[in-house]
Amino acid sequence: MPYAFTELGVAMLSSVLRSPLAIQMNIGIMRAFVELRHMAATLPAPNADVAQLRRDFEELKLDIEEILADQNEINEDTRMQLELINQSLAALQSSAPSPKPRRRIGFIQEEEEGEGGKQ
């Protein structure tokens, strides 16, 4: 029974069944097996597909490495620019004049009036 669905199984079956319909069916099945064997023989080798996949993978890997290297260069430039901005801001803060004392704006309560003006 293990050969029932193979080409050999069909050949065994044709030796048992001798009716014209059975012979025609066996010939058709044998032709189908021959066609399948022909198709399997003309398929590209799996190793060629794997080799192509490896080449594609390596190409993509190199592209990604280039992109990441470019991004790192941009990041370094950006870091340098941010550092210059921070230094400039620090210089501006240290050289800014000290603020003069100002008179308060808004409602002045009586306590504050007594201290600054009328008594």
Sequence and secondary structure as in RCSB ss.txt:
>XXXX:A:sequence
MPYAFTELGVAMLSSVLRSPLAIQMNIGIMRAFVELRHMAATLPAPNADVAQLRRDFEELKLDIEEILADQNEIN
EDTRMQLELINQSLAALQSSAPSPKPRRRIGFIQEEEEGEGGKQ
>XXXX:A:secstr
 TTTTSHHHHHHHHHH  SHHHHHHHHHHHHHHHHHHHHHHHS  HHHHHHHHHHHHHHHHHHHHHHHHHHHHHH
HHHHHHHHHHHHHHHHHHHHS         S   HHHHHHHS  
